[in-house]
Amino acid sequence: MLLETPRLILRDLTDADVDALHRALGDPVAMTAYEHGFDLDETREWVRRQRTRYSADGFGLWGVVLRETGELIGDCGITTQRIEDDSVIEVGYHLARDHWHRGYAVEAGRACVDWAFATLGADEVYAKVRDTNLASMNVAIRLGMTVRRRFVTRYRDIDMPHLAFSVSRAAWGPDASGRV
Ligand SMILES: CC(C)(COP(=O)(O)OP(=O)(O)OC[C@H]1O[C@@H](n2cnc3c(N)ncnc32)[C@H](O)[C@@H]1OP(=O)(O)O)[C@@H](O)C(=O)NCCC(=O)NCCS
């Protein structure tokens, strides 16, 4: 898989990306919504899970690489997720903190949502966001998504209220995606 945007390349993650990705996933501040920074084994397992998804589903979270420097700054991609009893197509994103606030999550997320509508023929693309994660909510909003429902996920023995954002295929487009 290879997706290109003006500033980014999205490509399959490999075991060689574990250390770079760990700068995002291993950071307890960046990972506040998960209540802990991953240890290196958890990041390794995360990459393996994406590689399993690539073979089983044909998609997963991809590595986000800066075109200018070749640096891998995080992940962004499409996965299948459960929201209560429903199986949905979701866009997800995790970036290293020193690359936040430059519009990279929206740029990468937009390419992934485009891909899901064009390639998977999805009718709706979701973002599951913990109700404390303002940065992620703002990315979803900038992707043209609207909040649809509230649900609770239990993770690490903690009940975590979440919001389900989504955008429909019909609404997706230059205006809906917030392009200017
Ligand atoms: C969520 C995340 C990927 C956003 O990355 P980013 O590249 O900084 O986001 P962008 O620069 O594309 O910003 C998108 C919008 O969110 C807003 N935003 C970004 N960080 C924010 C923050 N900490 N608080 C509030 N709003 C924020 C931006 O202002 C922007 O809105 P605008 O275009 O109206 O100004 C990043 O914060 C992250 O990796 N967080 C940790 C992992 C995580 O929680 N992922 C989501 C799991 S559901």
The ligand as a Gaussian input file, in Angstrom:
#p B3LYP/6-31G(d) Opt

LIG

0 1
 C       -4.695000      13.375000      17.429000
 C       -3.376000      13.736000      16.747000
 C       -3.017000      12.647000      15.722000
 C       -3.527000      15.108000      16.035000
 O       -2.357000      15.321000      15.273000
 P       -1.963000      16.741000      14.649000
 O       -1.112000      16.464000      13.451000
 O       -1.416000      17.620000      15.706000
 O       -3.376000      17.328000      14.175000
 P       -3.548000      18.494000      13.101000
 O       -2.357000      19.407000      13.152000
 O       -3.912000      17.869000      11.780000
 O       -4.758000      19.290000      13.703000
 C       -6.115000      18.986000      13.406000
 C       -7.023000      19.875000      14.212000
 O       -6.966000      19.486000      15.579000
 C       -6.593000      20.579000      16.391000
 N       -5.742000      20.092000      17.455000
 C       -4.545000      19.459000      17.313000
 N       -4.044000      19.169000      18.534000
 C       -4.939000      19.647000      19.439000
 C       -4.993000      19.629000      20.856000
 N       -4.003000      19.097000      21.602000
 N       -6.087000      20.156000      21.468000
 C       -7.081000      20.700000      20.759000
 N       -7.085000      20.749000      19.395000
 C       -6.022000      20.214000      18.758000
 C       -5.859000      21.511000      15.479000
 O       -5.918000      22.849000      15.956000
 C       -6.592000      21.336000      14.186000
 O       -7.787000      22.086000      14.144000
 P       -7.896000      23.353000      13.173000
 O       -7.512000      22.858000      11.810000
 O       -9.322000      23.747000      13.287000
 O       -6.913000      24.332000      13.725000
 C       -2.216000      13.850000      17.781000
 O       -2.614000      14.755000      18.784000
 C       -1.864000      12.505000      18.412000
 O       -1.074000      11.747000      17.865000
 N       -2.417000      12.221000      19.609000
 C       -2.084000      10.984000      20.329000
 C       -2.675000       9.725000      19.712000
 C       -4.170000       9.751000      19.737000
 O       -4.791000      10.072000      20.751000
 N       -4.757000       9.398000      18.591000
 C       -6.205000       9.336000      18.432000
 C       -6.787000       8.100000      19.007000
 S       -8.579000       8.154000      18.810000

